[in-house]
Amino acid sequence: MNIFFLAILLIGAGGVLALAAFKRYSLMKTGAVLAIVGGCGLGGYDAVKRLLQHTEPAIYNHTWLQVSTFSLKIDTVSAFFLVSVFVVSAVAALYSFQYLNDAKRATATAANYFFYALLIISMALVVCANNLVTFALAWELMSISSFFLVIYDVQKKATRDAGYIYFIFTQAGALFIFAGFGFLYSNTGSVGFEALASIPESAKFMAFILILIGCGSKAGIMPLHIWLPYAHPAAPSHVSAVMSGVMIKMGIYGIVRFYLLLEPTSALFGQIVIALGIISGILGVVYAIGKHDIKRLLAYHSVENIGIILLGLGIGMLGTATGNKAMAAFGFAGGLLHVFNHSLFKSLLFMGAGAVIQQTGTAKIDQLGGLIKKMPVTGRTFLVGSISISGLPPFNGFISEFLIYYGAFQGLQLQGASFLFSILAIISLAVIGGL
């Protein structure tokens, strides 16, 4: 894990450098961005290498305060999510160099880079956490650092209100996660992940529901999505890109990770996730249609795409519970691929929106006609992101949604409620795509 720790150290150094050199604006920005991008490059290289070479999981344990062990583990699932974390964070850091260009706000900019570095580090630690305590600490660090990033323009009342709403929802979600962890600890007597699969099925269900609610709040699952259309427009666009492209996927990671650790056998787990996916996907796109603020529209489309991801994961869970291997494989593959695809095109769209807002001074879509003539590069890249998020071939959004569709069709072989949920998944995907 030496490369991973070096990456984390370099990213952290970028954040500390920003605070130390805030009086020298150009040096502060250049040093912070170079260090963060360099660290993300190292971390991304290590994650991709682990995925391609199928290396054995890397484990690091350190006992602290004689109370618990700080434990990290990079396996295939961790490496997959790390790729998104490091790639999107690096690109957004480069974007921020021109986006944050007000020398009069040197202190605020330095703080932004510091908390940005903390956010990247905390997300990397979340996906590598190997026990309940490490996961909880990393999760809380992620929540706090992202809160300070949202309130960058703290002098604006709308920004402060958005920050308060985000803080309330993120802490409420954390309470549910910690309640789930407490319930797991009471059943196993350990903070380690190893014993979770051995608890009774009823206890697994209770713990999973608590964690699903907590992680669902971070992911923006309806009806826990309320903070998204407030926080994303308020945050700087490079922060919105990372929050929507990567940070909300930490909620998805939590759902996936604890499902794999608990190893439940009931089809009810998958049915609940599919139901949440249907609600989030359809209502997300319905709410998006009526929005005229470009960043608020993109925020609701994040809710929609989280719904699509949940449909894929729910189909995978349902296939696993019923022994339908094809359904499980295509469901999980489509859901996880959409995690990566959405991180790319949604971050692209938020950065494009930021460029438009900065150049025009407005986020109102009704006032932004003909921009492709005045901003051709932004217009073309935004078009690529728009086609991708629409799920049109041959762009990446189509591929992951097609896999989810195919997995759902495999469920037509099932009986009873599982058959019904497969039908509902197919219909809802068609409705989401049509809207």
Beta strands, then each sheet from edge to edge (+ up, - down):
strand 1: 58-64
strand 2: 68-74
sheet 1: 1+ 2-
end
